[in-house]
Amino acid sequence: MKLIPHKNEYFNMSNFRRITLHGVHPTMKKSKEITHVGKFLMHFGSQANIEEITEKPDFIISINNQRIGLEHTELINESYKQTEGFIDSIIKNAEKLLLKEPELPTQLITVQLNQFISTKTNDKKLLIKQIADIVKQYTRNGKLIENQIIDDIESMEHDRFALNVNQGGWWQDYLTKGLLEKTISKKELKIKDYINNTGLPQWLLIVIGGVYQSSYVFKELLDFKAKTRFEKVYVLEDSYNKLYEI
């Protein structure tokens, strides 16, 4: 496994827009994939872009006029993902409660929750109210009252009042050879369809390293070679915008 060199001259917004010019898609899931692929292709210079959004594989890309089928997959811990969905929901509902309050500051309030809070559905309504009450006190005096739910609060000027949660402060699991092998093997089952559908060489992009606890991160570079019919397999560490080739 090796790190792909980072060429700073290609990492700018104008190049990203050029790469993703044909990547307009209405669904949130596909928009996220387009962002990942845009970051990925920025590592390949000024002659790389998304040509088509497809299914089986997810994209047709072009690098130096060579067309390639690209399958995208994000490697996440599903058990943590469910918890993150629960937390996002309670924060949105706490924000709704707070927006009923008069004279709220025009600030973006970001909370970091205690990692041991209950995520049971039966506790949800109480948790929403408690978070709203703690944040309300903070907006009035700028101090975080002693509590067992919110560990930290940060605020910044904003065009309106908004409540956000930082889920990136918790421990993330390390990427392992076993996880990579499982991910590649799963996509390997479909590669025949990808080739038949496009008649093109196929690459696989595995995305890790988001800001949430469900994302995996590298502890160290893995001594790993993939047994696969994909011509190239890459791992994009999203938060750090680092690209590795297996």
Backbone as CSV, one residue per row, in Angstrom:
resi,resn,N_x,N_y,N_z,CA_x,CA_y,CA_z,C_x,C_y,C_z
1,MET,0.853,-1.179,0.000,0.000,0.000,0.000,0.896,1.238,0.000
2,LYS,0.584,2.213,-0.840,1.443,3.398,-0.934,0.613,4.677,-0.973
3,LEU,1.203,5.752,-0.452,0.566,7.065,-0.452,0.791,7.738,-1.797
4,ILE,-0.297,8.250,-2.396,-0.199,8.975,-3.664,0.231,10.415,-3.375
5,PRO,1.252,10.932,-4.063,1.725,12.303,-3.807,0.615,13.336,-3.993
6,HIS,0.668,14.350,-3.177,-0.320,15.428,-3.162,0.229,16.610,-3.962
7,LYS,-0.421,16.949,-5.093,0.029,18.068,-5.921,-0.840,19.291,-5.625
8,ASN,-0.269,20.226,-4.869,-1.047,21.347,-4.348,-1.724,22.183,-5.429
9,GLU,-1.100,22.290,-6.601,-1.654,23.171,-7.632,-3.015,22.703,-8.144
10,TYR,-3.347,21.432,-7.907,-4.624,20.910,-8.387,-5.703,20.905,-7.306
11,PHE,-5.323,21.253,-6.073,-6.281,21.201,-4.976,-6.862,22.588,-4.731
12,ASN,-7.808,22.964,-5.583,-8.492,24.242,-5.465,-9.926,24.074,-5.938
13,MET,-10.756,25.038,-5.578,-12.187,24.918,-5.855,-12.499,24.928,-7.346
14,SER,-11.759,25.690,-8.132,-12.043,25.738,-9.571,-11.775,24.384,-10.222
15,ASN,-10.728,23.706,-9.791,-10.442,22.377,-10.338,-11.493,21.370,-9.891
16,PHE,-11.936,21.487,-8.630,-12.984,20.593,-8.128,-14.270,20.771,-8.932
17,ARG,-14.640,22.030,-9.211,-15.863,22.292,-9.990,-15.733,21.729,-11.402
18,ARG,-14.558,21.867,-11.985,-14.346,21.319,-13.330,-14.499,19.799,-13.333
19,ILE,-13.923,19.143,-12.331,-13.987,17.687,-12.228,-15.422,17.203,-12.106
20,THR,-16.217,17.909,-11.317,-17.576,17.456,-11.002,-18.638,18.136,-11.856
21,LEU,-18.247,18.766,-12.945,-19.169,19.526,-13.791,-20.371,18.702,-14.222
22,HIS,-20.147,17.426,-14.549,-21.232,16.557,-15.002,-21.814,15.741,-13.856
23,GLY,-21.463,16.135,-12.641,-21.880,15.346,-11.482,-23.060,15.907,-10.731
24,VAL,-23.966,16.607,-11.405,-25.143,17.149,-10.740,-26.152,16.025,-10.555
25,HIS,-26.572,15.807,-9.318,-27.502,14.720,-9.043,-28.388,15.116,-7.867
26,PRO,-29.696,14.829,-7.909,-30.614,15.344,-6.901,-30.537,14.668,-5.534
27,THR,-30.040,13.435,-5.435,-30.087,12.740,-4.160,-28.885,13.086,-3.294
28,MET,-29.131,13.146,-1.972,-28.062,13.475,-1.035,-26.966,12.414,-1.065
29,LYS,-27.365,11.140,-1.165,-26.389,10.050,-1.179,-25.439,10.205,-2.363
30,LYS,-26.006,10.483,-3.543,-25.158,10.604,-4.725,-24.305,11.870,-4.657
31,SER,-24.843,12.931,-4.071,-24.054,14.161,-3.933,-22.816,13.925,-3.080
32,LYS,-22.973,13.120,-2.025,-21.832,12.790,-1.174,-20.804,11.976,-1.951
33,GLU,-21.280,11.019,-2.752,-20.372,10.216,-3.574,-19.610,11.102,-4.562
34,ILE,-20.309,12.054,-5.164,-19.682,12.968,-6.125,-18.572,13.773,-5.448
35,THR,-18.827,14.236,-4.220,-17.806,14.972,-3.478,-16.574,14.107,-3.240
36,HIS,-16.803,12.867,-2.825,-15.672,11.951,-2.603,-14.873,11.731,-3.892
37,VAL,-15.587,11.487,-4.987,-14.906,11.211,-6.258,-14.182,12.463,-6.759
38,GLY,-14.773,13.638,-6.516,-14.101,14.883,-6.878,-12.776,15.038,-6.150
39,LYS,-12.782,14.766,-4.843,-11.541,14.828,-4.059,-10.528,13.809,-4.570
40,PHE,-11.013,12.627,-4.888,-10.156,11.556,-5.410,-9.473,11.982,-6.705
41,LEU,-10.247,12.535,-7.634,-9.708,12.875,-8.952,-8.776,14.083,-8.925
42,MET,-8.871,14.899,-7.885,-7.945,16.028,-7.773,-6.492,15.565,-7.649
43,HIS,-6.301,14.317,-7.252,-4.943,13.771,-7.143,-4.339,13.428,-8.510
44,PHE,-5.162,13.500,-9.577,-4.700,13.047,-10.891,-4.489,14.192,-11.879
45,GLY,-4.512,15.427,-11.376,-4.151,16.543,-12.225,-5.300,17.160,-12.996
46,SER,-4.956,17.930,-14.020,-5.935,18.753,-14.741,-6.698,17.994,-15.819
47,GLN,-6.316,16.750,-16.083,-6.980,15.974,-17.136,-7.830,14.848,-16.559
48,ALA,-8.359,15.064,-15.367,-9.220,14.068,-14.720,-10.585,14.678,-14.454
49,ASN,-11.636,13.933,-14.745,-12.981,14.442,-14.494,-14.008,13.307,-14.468
50,ILE,-15.183,13.631,-13.929,-16.325,12.720,-13.980,-16.997,12.887,-15.335
51,GLU,-17.144,11.807,-16.081,-17.835,11.863,-17.377,-19.315,11.548,-17.243
52,GLU,-19.632,10.507,-16.477,-21.029,10.098,-16.336,-21.287,9.588,-14.925
53,ILE,-22.523,9.797,-14.457,-23.006,9.142,-13.246,-23.822,7.943,-13.694
54,THR,-23.446,6.778,-13.231,-24.104,5.556,-13.685,-24.435,4.688,-12.473
55,GLU,-24.887,3.502,-12.726,-25.037,2.474,-11.701,-24.369,1.215,-12.231
56,LYS,-23.669,0.542,-11.352,-22.974,-0.711,-11.733,-22.020,-0.512,-12.898
57,PRO,-20.944,0.236,-12.753,-20.411,0.908,-11.563,-21.036,2.281,-11.347
58,ASP,-20.611,2.952,-10.278,-21.227,4.227,-9.897,-20.892,5.378,-10.837
59,PHE,-19.692,5.352,-11.421,-19.237,6.469,-12.251,-18.432,5.978,-13.447
60,ILE,-18.450,6.788,-14.495,-17.454,6.695,-15.557,-16.577,7.932,-15.412
61,ILE,-15.287,7.719,-15.206,-14.360,8.836,-15.074,-13.402,8.845,-16.261
62,SER,-12.729,9.956,-16.435,-11.731,10.068,-17.495,-10.455,10.653,-16.904
63,ILE,-9.328,9.984,-17.153,-8.022,10.474,-16.718,-7.089,10.439,-17.915
64,ASN,-6.631,11.615,-18.326,-5.770,11.720,-19.521,-6.408,11.024,-20.721
65,ASN,-7.711,11.287,-20.895,-8.505,10.759,-22.018,-8.730,9.247,-21.969
66,GLN,-8.391,8.603,-20.867,-8.715,7.187,-20.698,-9.984,7.069,-19.861
67,ARG,-10.994,6.396,-20.411,-12.256,6.211,-19.695,-12.155,4.976,-18.800
68,ILE,-12.673,5.128,-17.580,-12.547,4.083,-16.561,-13.860,3.983,-15.791
69,GLY,-14.276,2.765,-15.497,-15.408,2.570,-14.602,-14.932,2.658,-13.161
70,LEU,-15.647,3.423,-12.343,-15.247,3.604,-10.946,-16.398,3.235,-10.023
71,GLU,-16.169,2.269,-9.166,-17.137,1.915,-8.128,-16.715,2.570,-6.816
72,HIS,-17.687,3.211,-6.146,-17.440,3.938,-4.902,-18.076,3.178,-3.747
73,THR,-17.363,3.097,-2.629,-17.968,2.542,-1.420,-17.378,3.233,-0.202
74,GLU,-18.215,3.510,0.778,-17.757,4.137,2.018,-17.750,3.089,3.119
75,LEU,-16.623,2.944,3.772,-16.462,1.925,4.806,-16.791,2.540,6.160
76,ILE,-17.892,2.083,6.771,-18.333,2.642,8.047,-18.710,1.529,9.015
77,ASN,-18.703,1.871,10.288,-19.142,0.974,11.346,-20.644,1.169,11.531
78,GLU,-21.435,0.188,11.119,-22.890,0.352,11.081,-23.496,0.543,12.466
79,SER,-22.928,-0.089,13.499,-23.495,0.058,14.844,-23.350,1.494,15.341
80,TYR,-22.202,2.116,15.061,-22.015,3.516,15.433,-22.904,4.428,14.588
81,LYS,-23.121,4.048,13.335,-23.922,4.868,12.421,-25.343,5.032,12.944
82,GLN,-25.908,3.964,13.515,-27.256,4.043,14.077,-27.306,5.036,15.233
83,THR,-26.277,5.003,16.073,-26.210,5.939,17.197,-26.106,7.378,16.704
84,GLU,-25.323,7.599,15.662,-25.164,8.944,15.109,-26.480,9.478,14.560
85,GLY,-27.269,8.601,13.940,-28.578,9.015,13.446,-29.493,9.433,14.582
86,PHE,-29.439,8.697,15.684,-30.233,9.031,16.870,-29.827,10.400,17.411
87,ILE,-28.524,10.637,17.500,-28.021,11.905,18.041,-28.395,13.074,17.133
88,ASP,-28.253,12.901,15.828,-28.654,13.962,14.893,-30.124,14.319,15.079
89,SER,-30.945,13.292,15.299,-32.383,13.509,15.466,-32.688,14.310,16.729
90,ILE,-32.052,13.966,17.853,-32.359,14.697,19.088,-31.859,16.141,19.024
91,ILE,-30.758,16.369,18.327,-30.251,17.739,18.191,-31.202,18.579,17.343
92,LYS,-31.713,18.008,16.257,-32.671,18.730,15.412,-33.932,19.076,16.196
93,ASN,-34.394,18.138,17.021,-35.603,18.389,17.805,-35.348,19.378,18.938
94,ALA,-34.153,19.337,19.518,-33.804,20.330,20.538,-33.751,21.727,19.925
95,GLU,-33.246,21.818,18.701,-33.203,23.102,18.002,-34.622,23.631,17.770
96,LYS,-35.546,22.750,17.396,-36.938,23.169,17.188,-37.532,23.749,18.470
97,LEU,-37.240,23.106,19.602,-37.725,23.628,20.882,-37.142,25.009,21.166
98,LEU,-35.856,25.152,20.931,-35.181,26.420,21.216,-35.673,27.554,20.327
99,LEU,-36.028,27.241,19.092,-36.488,28.276,18.164,-37.823,28.888,18.587
100,LYS,-38.492,28.259,19.541,-39.730,28.825,20.089,-39.438,29.890,21.143
101,GLU,-38.180,29.955,21.580,-37.790,30.919,22.612,-37.606,32.313,22.006
102,PRO,-37.986,33.366,22.738,-37.768,34.732,22.240,-36.310,35.160,22.410
103,GLU,-35.875,36.075,21.564,-34.573,36.737,21.696,-33.394,35.765,21.721
104,LEU,-33.397,34.823,20.825,-32.244,33.939,20.692,-31.112,34.676,19.983
105,PRO,-29.861,34.422,20.352,-28.739,35.082,19.672,-28.557,34.535,18.262
106,THR,-28.024,35.353,17.381,-27.709,34.876,16.026,-26.342,34.203,16.074
107,GLN,-26.358,32.965,16.536,-25.132,32.200,16.730,-25.325,30.754,16.281
108,LEU,-24.229,30.150,15.877,-24.192,28.709,15.660,-23.632,28.088,16.935
109,ILE,-24.461,27.327,17.618,-24.065,26.671,18.863,-23.718,25.217,18.551
110,THR,-22.502,24.820,18.876,-22.069,23.437,18.646,-21.828,22.755,19.983
111,VAL,-22.518,21.638,20.199,-22.387,20.909,21.459,-21.626,19.610,21.236
112,GLN,-20.882,19.216,22.249,-20.257,17.894,22.249,-20.878,17.108,23.388
113,LEU,-21.560,16.023,23.044,-22.293,15.252,24.033,-21.385,14.260,24.748
114,ASN,-21.759,13.960,25.984,-21.071,12.916,26.733,-21.293,11.576,26.035
115,GLN,-20.228,10.811,25.843,-20.347,9.584,25.059,-21.132,8.485,25.773
116,PHE,-21.461,8.699,27.049,-22.185,7.669,27.792,-23.672,7.988,27.952
117,ILE,-24.169,8.985,27.227,-25.600,9.284,27.329,-26.423,8.127,26.777
118,SER,-27.648,8.013,27.263,-28.538,6.944,26.807,-29.033,7.234,25.395
119,THR,-29.002,6.210,24.551,-29.553,6.343,23.195,-30.776,5.445,23.032
120,LYS,-31.453,5.186,24.151,-32.684,4.398,24.102,-33.836,5.284,23.642
121,THR,-34.695,4.732,22.805,-35.826,5.496,22.265,-36.709,6.041,23.380
122,ASN,-36.883,5.272,24.456,-37.748,5.693,25.562,-37.229,6.951,26.260
123,ASP,-35.932,7.202,26.158,-35.331,8.367,26.827,-35.239,9.591,25.916
124,LYS,-35.719,9.467,24.688,-35.467,10.493,23.680,-36.109,11.838,24.031
125,LYS,-37.386,11.836,24.410,-38.082,13.096,24.687,-37.432,13.855,25.836
126,LEU,-37.077,13.126,26.896,-36.435,13.769,28.042,-35.077,14.337,27.649
127,LEU,-34.338,13.597,26.853,-33.011,14.038,26.426,-33.096,15.309,25.585
128,ILE,-34.081,15.377,24.703,-34.284,16.568,23.869,-34.524,17.796,24.746
129,LYS,-35.411,17.636,25.735,-35.731,18.759,26.629,-34.514,19.175,27.455
130,GLN,-33.767,18.200,27.959,-32.596,18.523,28.776,-31.537,19.273,27.969
131,ILE,-31.303,18.835,26.743,-30.330,19.521,25.884,-30.781,20.948,25.598
132,ALA,-32.066,21.105,25.279,-32.602,22.443,25.001,-32.450,23.356,26.218
133,ASP,-32.722,22.833,27.411,-32.615,23.639,28.637,-31.171,24.065,28.907
134,ILE,-30.231,23.138,28.708,-28.820,23.456,28.953,-28.332,24.524,27.974
135,VAL,-28.704,24.368,26.709,-28.283,25.333,25.691,-28.936,26.692,25.939
136,LYS,-30.197,26.682,26.363,-30.895,27.938,26.658,-30.167,28.713,27.759
137,GLN,-29.745,28.003,28.809,-28.982,28.650,29.881,-27.669,29.226,29.348
138,TYR,-27.036,28.488,28.448,-25.766,28.948,27.869,-25.964,30.223,27.055
139,THR,-27.052,30.310,26.294,-27.287,31.504,25.466,-27.553,32.734,26.326
140,ARG,-27.987,32.517,27.562,-28.308,33.644,28.440,-27.094,34.187,29.194
141,ASN,-26.197,33.278,29.608,-25.069,33.747,30.431,-23.697,33.334,29.919
142,GLY,-23.662,32.605,28.796,-22.382,32.211,28.214,-21.632,31.154,28.995
143,LYS,-22.323,30.488,29.920,-21.668,29.473,30.742,-22.371,28.125,30.588
144,LEU,-21.578,27.067,30.579,-22.116,25.708,30.529,-22.360,25.236,31.956
145,ILE,-23.632,25.024,32.307,-23.951,24.572,33.659,-23.498,23.130,33.849
146,GLU,-23.246,22.747,35.075,-22.815,21.382,35.366,-23.923,20.401,34.996
147,ASN,-23.575,19.396,34.215,-24.579,18.433,33.754,-23.884,17.148,33.319
148,GLN,-24.687,16.118,33.046,-24.158,14.812,32.639,-24.393,14.522,31.158
149,ILE,-24.796,15.541,30.393,-25.197,15.305,29.003,-24.261,15.986,28.013
150,ILE,-23.989,17.267,28.236,-23.146,18.041,27.319,-21.789,18.294,27.971
151,ASP,-20.725,17.841,27.318,-19.366,18.032,27.842,-18.799,19.405,27.499
152,ASP,-19.199,19.937,26.351,-18.605,21.201,25.904,-19.562,21.907,24.955
153,ILE,-19.512,23.229,24.958,-20.298,24.045,24.025,-19.385,25.108,23.428
154,GLU,-19.495,25.287,22.121,-18.793,26.371,21.441,-19.811,27.180,20.654
155,SER,-19.551,28.472,20.500,-20.469,29.324,19.743,-19.686,30.228,18.810
156,MET,-20.324,30.575,17.702,-19.723,31.519,16.767,-20.827,32.329,16.113
157,GLU,-20.479,33.528,15.652,-21.457,34.395,15.003,-22.035,33.713,13.770
158,HIS,-23.326,33.941,13.556,-24.027,33.278,12.455,-25.144,34.204,11.992
159,ASP,-25.751,33.881,10.845,-26.831,34.733,10.347,-28.167,34.448,11.034
160,ARG,-28.206,33.387,11.836,-29.415,33.005,12.567,-29.002,32.091,13.716
161,PHE,-29.967,31.736,14.554,-29.658,30.756,15.598,-29.708,29.355,15.003
162,ALA,-28.710,28.552,15.320,-28.685,27.163,14.852,-27.949,26.311,15.875
163,LEU,-28.398,25.075,16.007,-27.792,24.128,16.945,-27.157,22.986,16.168
164,ASN,-25.924,22.694,16.515,-25.160,21.663,15.812,-24.523,20.735,16.845
165,VAL,-24.106,19.553,16.396,-23.431,18.619,17.293,-22.105,18.188,16.681
166,ASN,-21.084,18.128,17.509,-19.781,17.620,17.091,-19.688,16.160,17.513
167,GLN,-19.754,15.264,16.520,-19.653,13.836,16.825,-18.262,13.297,16.521
168,GLY,-17.321,14.202,16.295,-15.985,13.760,15.917,-15.013,13.658,17.075
169,GLY,-15.472,13.932,18.283,-14.564,13.931,19.416,-14.392,12.577,20.078
170,TRP,-15.076,11.553,19.577,-15.013,10.245,20.198,-14.017,9.359,19.468
171,TRP,-13.673,8.261,20.089,-12.664,7.354,19.552,-13.158,6.671,18.286
172,GLN,-12.311,6.646,17.267,-12.635,5.960,16.015,-11.814,4.685,15.893
173,ASP,-12.409,3.649,15.328,-11.709,2.375,15.168,-10.700,2.450,14.025
174,TYR,-9.677,1.641,14.125,-8.635,1.609,13.099,-9.023,0.681,11.944
175,LEU,-8.610,1.074,10.754,-8.797,0.235,9.574,-7.868,-0.975,9.664
176,THR,-8.390,-2.158,9.295,-7.602,-3.390,9.350,-7.569,-4.058,7.981
177,LYS,-6.639,-4.986,7.827,-6.566,-5.765,6.589,-7.858,-6.541,6.375
178,GLY,-8.401,-7.091,7.457,-9.631,-7.869,7.352,-10.792,-7.061,6.812
179,LEU,-10.928,-5.814,7.266,-12.006,-4.948,6.777,-11.826,-4.638,5.296
180,LEU,-10.593,-4.371,4.893,-10.328,-4.101,3.479,-10.638,-5.323,2.620
181,GLU,-10.198,-6.491,3.067,-10.446,-7.725,2.315,-11.941,-7.975,2.151
182,LYS,-12.695,-7.778,3.226,-14.143,-7.989,3.184,-14.813,-7.015,2.220
183,THR,-14.395,-5.752,2.260,-14.978,-4.725,1.392,-14.685,-5.007,-0.077
184,ILE,-13.446,-5.355,-0.371,-13.063,-5.648,-1.759,-13.770,-6.899,-2.264
185,SER,-13.842,-7.931,-1.420,-14.505,-9.185,-1.817,-15.978,-8.966,-2.139
186,LYS,-16.630,-8.104,-1.376,-18.047,-7.810,-1.611,-18.254,-7.167,-2.976
187,LYS,-17.392,-6.224,-3.328,-17.493,-5.564,-4.632,-17.036,-6.476,-5.767
188,GLU,-16.152,-7.404,-5.450,-15.643,-8.346,-6.447,-16.771,-9.184,-7.048
189,LEU,-17.811,-9.444,-6.256,-18.940,-10.248,-6.721,-19.695,-9.578,-7.869
190,LYS,-19.533,-8.256,-8.002,-20.297,-7.506,-9.001,-19.454,-7.030,-10.180
191,ILE,-18.162,-7.305,-10.157,-17.290,-6.705,-11.172,-17.607,-7.204,-12.578
192,LYS,-18.107,-8.426,-12.704,-18.466,-8.935,-14.032,-19.544,-8.058,-14.658
193,ASP,-20.527,-7.647,-13.843,-21.584,-6.754,-14.339,-21.007,-5.400,-14.741
194,TYR,-20.074,-4.883,-13.938,-19.476,-3.587,-14.244,-18.774,-3.618,-15.606
195,ILE,-18.043,-4.697,-15.861,-17.318,-4.824,-17.130,-18.284,-4.989,-18.291
196,ASN,-19.307,-5.833,-18.104,-20.296,-6.059,-19.168,-21.069,-4.787,-19.492
197,ASN,-21.352,-3.979,-18.474,-22.147,-2.760,-18.672,-21.370,-1.644,-19.360
198,THR,-20.054,-1.646,-19.212,-19.264,-0.514,-19.718,-18.198,-0.894,-20.738
199,GLY,-17.708,-2.124,-20.665,-16.589,-2.517,-21.526,-15.307,-1.772,-21.196
200,LEU,-15.202,-1.305,-19.950,-14.058,-0.479,-19.537,-13.276,-1.144,-18.408
201,PRO,-12.003,-0.758,-18.224,-11.280,-1.187,-17.026,-11.974,-0.632,-15.791
202,GLN,-11.874,-1.353,-14.680,-12.608,-0.986,-13.474,-11.665,-0.668,-12.323
203,TRP,-11.961,0.447,-11.634,-11.257,0.825,-10.419,-12.249,0.811,-9.257
204,LEU,-11.714,0.633,-8.055,-12.530,0.667,-6.839,-11.991,1.749,-5.910
205,LEU,-12.895,2.618,-5.424,-12.539,3.661,-4.464,-13.220,3.358,-3.135
206,ILE,-12.420,3.149,-2.098,-12.924,2.915,-0.746,-12.673,4.179,0.069
207,VAL,-13.729,4.728,0.682,-13.609,5.984,1.431,-13.681,5.701,2.930
208,ILE,-12.714,6.238,3.675,-12.711,6.163,5.138,-12.433,7.569,5.669
209,GLY,-12.326,7.678,7.010,-11.782,8.904,7.598,-12.700,10.096,7.610
210,GLY,-14.018,9.871,7.787,-14.918,10.992,8.004,-14.776,11.517,9.428
211,VAL,-15.598,12.481,9.790,-15.450,13.115,11.105,-16.233,12.394,12.198
212,TYR,-17.113,11.462,11.838,-17.939,10.803,12.839,-17.259,9.560,13.396
213,GLN,-17.789,9.068,14.524,-17.235,7.893,15.180,-17.353,6.649,14.302
214,SER,-18.323,6.617,13.421,-18.537,5.443,12.566,-17.468,5.306,11.484
215,SER,-16.638,6.325,11.315,-15.592,6.278,10.294,-14.347,5.570,10.827
216,TYR,-13.716,4.830,9.955,-12.443,4.191,10.295,-11.281,5.118,9.929
217,VAL,-10.172,4.964,10.641,-8.976,5.759,10.361,-7.753,4.839,10.317
218,PHE,-6.686,5.329,9.701,-5.432,4.582,9.663,-4.667,4.752,10.978
219,LYS,-4.176,3.666,11.523,-3.194,3.742,12.596,-1.802,3.815,11.982
220,GLU,-1.615,3.051,10.904,-0.363,3.015,10.165,-0.655,2.463,8.778
221,LEU,0.265,2.651,7.853,0.104,2.072,6.524,0.130,0.557,6.623
222,LEU,-0.800,-0.089,5.937,-0.913,-1.541,6.014,-0.083,-2.206,4.926
223,ASP,0.576,-3.284,5.281,1.293,-4.103,4.305,0.268,-5.046,3.684
224,PHE,-0.357,-4.580,2.610,-1.533,-5.283,2.089,-1.575,-5.197,0.573
225,LYS,-1.800,-6.324,-0.063,-2.007,-6.382,-1.506,-3.322,-7.101,-1.776
226,ALA,-4.142,-6.499,-2.608,-5.467,-7.055,-2.858,-5.439,-8.081,-3.983
227,LYS,-6.145,-9.188,-3.770,-6.375,-10.158,-4.836,-7.723,-9.811,-5.460
228,THR,-7.686,-9.180,-6.611,-8.908,-8.643,-7.191,-8.784,-8.478,-8.694
229,ARG,-9.950,-8.442,-9.356,-9.979,-8.160,-10.791,-10.110,-6.668,-11.075
230,PHE,-10.297,-5.851,-10.031,-10.214,-4.402,-10.224,-8.779,-4.067,-10.604
231,GLU,-8.614,-3.259,-11.642,-7.257,-2.924,-12.078,-6.520,-2.078,-11.052
232,LYS,-7.261,-1.228,-10.357,-6.666,-0.439,-9.275,-7.671,-0.322,-8.133
233,VAL,-7.158,-0.349,-6.908,-7.975,-0.141,-5.712,-7.331,0.978,-4.899
234,TYR,-8.143,1.996,-4.560,-7.648,3.149,-3.805,-8.429,3.296,-2.504
235,VAL,-7.766,3.869,-1.503,-8.417,4.237,-0.249,-8.249,5.741,-0.059
236,LEU,-9.373,6.460,0.040,-9.354,7.909,0.274,-9.645,8.170,1.743
237,GLU,-8.697,8.814,2.429,-8.905,9.237,3.812,-9.500,10.646,3.758
238,ASP,-10.809,10.715,3.871,-11.572,11.899,3.496,-11.157,13.162,4.254
239,SER,-11.120,13.113,5.579,-10.866,14.319,6.373,-9.508,14.942,6.078
240,TYR,-8.517,14.094,5.788,-7.162,14.579,5.528,-6.860,14.678,4.037
241,ASN,-7.815,14.262,3.217,-7.657,14.285,1.759,-6.370,13.580,1.328
242,LYS,-6.133,12.426,1.923,-4.982,11.598,1.559,-5.462,10.386,0.768
243,LEU,-4.703,10.037,-0.256,-5.084,8.930,-1.130,-3.998,7.857,-1.116
244,TYR,-4.454,6.622,-0.978,-3.538,5.484,-0.944,-3.929,4.490,-2.032
245,GLU,-2.928,3.898,-2.664,-3.179,2.840,-3.636,-2.768,1.505,-3.036
246,ILE,-3.662,0.533,-3.151,-3.368,-0.817,-2.652,-2.660,-1.611,-3.741
